């Protein structure tokens, strides 16, 4: 099960999760547009409908989605570090808070025939509510990814949230 904590200064979220898949498989799940749209979302919340990007340092990326109520949204940024299958770092600018540019780091470590995933989302200084909301969001996202990697669950086959 995924866990997240917010740093005492409320600038960063640290998350961790173990999955049974090797780092190569995890890295593909977080960078391959065809896979991302399969697992990032929940039928009764929102879903990603399109993910585009140039997977290299300096390359731009964008994720488009739609809420369960039909409202469109997007998140975009730039890749800062791309080191398959160990590390991925990118900026994050969400359409619902365009004034805030944050950074997401994924570190993947081979462990016990699977992967330890460590995520850090930072740059929330002065925006405690955004940090809190993103911490809860990352628990969901990491859980969705685990369901996809461990059990083949997709947005369409995953049961609605309880």
DAHUZI-V86418 format. One record per helix or strand. SS is the DSSP state (h for helix, s for strand). FROM is the first residue (numbers start at 0). TO is the last residue. If there is no record, write none. Layout:
BEGIN
ss:SS from:FROM to:TO
ss:SS from:FROM to:TO
END
This chain:
BEGIN
ss:s from:2 to:5
ss:s from:11 to:18
ss:h from:22 to:30
ss:h from:32 to:38
ss:s from:40 to:41
ss:s from:45 to:52
ss:s from:59 to:66
ss:s from:71 to:82
ss:s from:86 to:93
ss:h from:94 to:96
ss:s from:101 to:110
ss:s from:113 to:121
ss:h from:127 to:150
END
